[in-house]
Amino acid sequence: MKKKSYTLLIIGSILLIASITTAVITYNSSYAESLLIEDAAEKLPKQRPYAYSLAFVFLSFLLTLKGIFNAVFGVKEHEKTDVKTIAQTGLMAALCYIGFALFKIDIPVGTEKTAFHFGNVFCVLAALLLGGYRGGLAGAIGMSIGDLTTSYVTSAPKTFILKFLIGYIVGFVAHNIFKLNKAHSHRYVTGVTIGSSATGMLFNIIADPLVGYLYKTYLLGIPQDLAKTLAKLNFATTTVNAVVAIVMASIFYLALRIPLRKTGIIPEEEQ
């Protein structure tokens, strides 16, 4: 039985107002000062408060949306928290963080930069293993933390949204449309794995440079010429990262699928 709940909506709305206020204040103070500084090492400490508050805005917005959903459609009463589910999501988030923070090659562009990295590999793998919502959440959390703890701190809010959508798209195509968790032939599983991974990465190839340009221009105040140059270079790095993610995530999933199904970590649904 479902019961309408307004608690999350109230909490999310309060946090959203507070985070937007904080973002406005930090943008007009420390972040505005950072735009006048050329040295990247000196810019970073002044950029962090705005980046953290902006990330909080995005998180509060998602909480508010979830609160609206709970208020309109209701939530299940006495819904039990699955510790195994939380552990699996946390593990994949950690792998996403490692894939980005430890396995990347930075490419400087003026005072900004982009990178080749392996983070998307585990974001896609998480969606194939855990499904769209949990996989997207793992990718969003892991890679956003990777941004917040490195010199990519100002990209964290954008990363959270895009990585969540990548995971959700991959998982939706794989599990909701093609029912990947059901028993199928090896050829079918291989095709769906590659196809769903490619769908998510195709979205990223288009969305990352476009959203990145708008985000950097209108929220970070980066000059349009530099933002355009970054978008073009980002398209190239995103394409390479996408190809690597499709190949490696597919290999990892196909290698892990049978052992994990035997242990019950990946449930096998009936036809």
PyMOL commands that set and color helices and strands:
alter all, ss='L'
color gray80, all
select helices_A, chain A and resi 7-34+40-73+83-101+119-130+132-148+153-177+186-218+224-263
alter helices_A, ss='H'
color red, helices_A
select strands_A, chain A and resi 2-3+75-76+104-109+112-117
alter strands_A, ss='S'
color yellow, strands_A
deselect
rebuild
show_as cartoon
